[in-house]
Every structure is written in structure tokens, then in C-alpha cells.
Amino acid sequence: MMPQSPAFLTFAQTVLHLRDLRENLLAANVANADTPGYKAADIDFPASLSAALNGSASDPAPQYLRGFPVGLDDNDVSLTAEKVEAVMNNDEIADEVTYLHQATSDLITALRPNPNGT
């Protein structure tokens, strides 16, 4: 029987996996900004995280974005909105990596024997 990972590691793994999925969708949206008929897609991150933490093993289904003007070629990608979302997503990834680094550093420190013996 495999030992269970600490909760903070499971949470961080889930967050980073979903952020990676979202990053791929945002990159696809930007790459297809000039593709006729292309519809921008994203995931609902809070709902996806909640579902993943409640035991849903499958990746979230991308949802088509609404509210952006559709061009004459039936493409609805807003490069400005996609760039803003990509920057925000990258910031969230960096925040999670920083948290994970600090949490594991704290765990390692807590597991080291105290050199003073107290």
C-alpha cells in the first residue's frame, strides 16, 4: 500500500495541473486568433478545482467563451483578453510554485533534528 501524499502536495499538484490545462487552452486561443470560425475556449478554474478536489478524476471540459465580438470570419478570439488571462494564469502558477517551495522547505526544516537538542 502506497503512503498517502500530504494534503498540501495533493492540492498543489491539482492546482498546477489545472493551471497547465488552462495555459494550453489560452495558447491555443492566441494561436488561432486568425483562424476563421475558431471559438475561444477556457475552463472554469474554481469549478474545476472544486470538482477535482471532490474526487472527479477526469480533466474539465473546455467551455466556449461568450461576450466577445465575433469577427466577419466568425472568430471570437480577443487577443487582448487572452493576453491578460495568460499573464494572470502565469502569476497564479508562480504563486503556487512559491507556496509549494516554502511549504516543502518548512517541512524539511521541521523534520531535521534540532542541533541544540531542544
N, C-alpha and C positions, 0 to 999 in steps of 0.2 A: 504494500500500500504506500503510495506516494504521500509525503508530508504536504500539508496544505500551505500555500503561499500566504504570507502576511497580507492582511486586507489592503494595506496601502499599496502593495505591489500589484495586486489584482486590479484595484481601482486605476492606478496609473497605466497599467497595460491596456485596460479598456479605453481610457481616455485617449491615449496615444494612437491606438488602433482606429478609433472613430475619427480623430483629427486627420490621420493619414488618408482615410477614405474620403473625407471632405476635401482635403488638399488635391487629391486626384480628380474629383469632380470639378473643382474650381479651375484646375489646369485645363481640363477638357473643355470647359465653357470658354475660356480665353482662346484656346487653340481653334475653336470652331466659331469664333466671332464673325467670320465672313462666310460661313457655310450656309447656303440657302436652306431654309426650313429648320435649322437647328434650334432646339428649345433648351434653354439653360436649366440645369438641374442642381439640386443640393440635397442635403439631408437635414432633418430637424434634429440638431445635435442634442438638445435637452431631452427630447422624447427618446432618441436612440440610446442615449446614455442610461436613462431610466430603464428601458427595456433590457439592455444588456446586463445591467446590474441585478435585474429581477430574474435572470436566467434565460433570456432569449439568446439562443446560440447563433442565430443567423445574422448576417450583416443587414443593416437597414436598407430598405428600398429607396433609391433616389426619388425625389419629388420634383416635378416641374415647377419652376418659379413663376410667379404671377406678378403683374403690376408694372412690368417694364414695357415700353412701347415696342410694338412689333414693326420691323422694317418692311420695306417693299418686297424683300426677298423672303419674308415670313420668318426671319431670325429675330429672336428677342434678347440676345445677349447684350448686357450693358457692361462694356469694358471697365468703366469707372466703378460700378458696383462690385464687379468681380475682383478688381484690384484691391478695393477696400476690404472685402471679405477675406481675400488671401492674406493680406497684412494682419488682420485681426486673428485669423486662424494660426498664422505663424507665431504671433505673440503668445497665443494660448499654448502652443506646443512648447515654446521656450519656457513659459511659466511652469508647465508640468514637469519638464526636464529639470528645472531648477529645484522644484519641490522634491522630486524623486532623488536628486543628488543629495540634498540636505537631509532628507529622511533616512537614506541609507548611511550617510556619514554619521548621523546621530545614533543609528542602530549599531554601527561598528564601534563607536566610542563607548556605548553602553555595554557592549559585550567584552571589551578589553578588561583585563584585570587591572585593578587600581594599584599603581606603583607605590602608593603611600600605605596600602594595607587597610584603609578605612572604607 
